[in-house]
Amino acid sequence: MPVRQRVRRCLWWAALTAIALFWSVRPSAEPAAFAAVAWAAEAPRRDALLRLPGPAGHTEDDVITIDWRLLRGLDFRKGVKSDTLRWLDGRRVRLPGFIVPLEDFQERAKEFLLVPYFGACVHLPPPPPNQMVYATLRSEQPMATFYPVWIEGTLRITNFKSPYGIAGFRMQVTRMTPYEDKQP
């Protein structure tokens, strides 16, 4: 093999390695200013969640729609939960996301991971534990792996180790529906 071709091939592999390394390295935490702004912006919503059982017409059996920003309140490095997450532990919640089957080419399953974006865990480094939910169903159901879904069930803050990473939450799913932007 000519020297130029070997050099070109080495440079190509070096560039590919650099790109892979760049995409796999993540900052250890959000900048303090961004975190403070995000915390302040979510204060009205967080306060409303904490007062939910009190207002007339609401019971502890109500299903609470949450999103992935709320789950970031779990500091998985220190094992610390936000007040809102402590309050939500054991309550019925509704969360949108994408399904990651725990086995390759799985069309039906009783368990899966729910992640916030398509392709998480499979082609990229896995999301952090506070961005993965281990979900279990009572019976096998078809897995819509390319389309977002809503899952509804009891949220528990506990780790689950999977082949795709550690999930910081578990949910016993009672209902799974295709995602629609409108909430019922």
WORAQUI-V190669 format. One line per field, one symbol per residue. psi: psi as a letter, one per 20 degrees, with the letter a starting at -180 (. if undefined). Layout:
BEGIN
psi=???
END
This chain:
BEGIN
psi=pqgghggggghghggggggggghipqqhrqqhggggggghhigggghhghjghgqqipriiqppprrhhhiiionhhikpqrhghghioirprppqaqpoqiqqkphqriqrqpriqpiqhgirqqrrhjkppopqqhrpqqoniiqqrpqpapppnqqpprijappiqqpophppqqpqhpq.
END
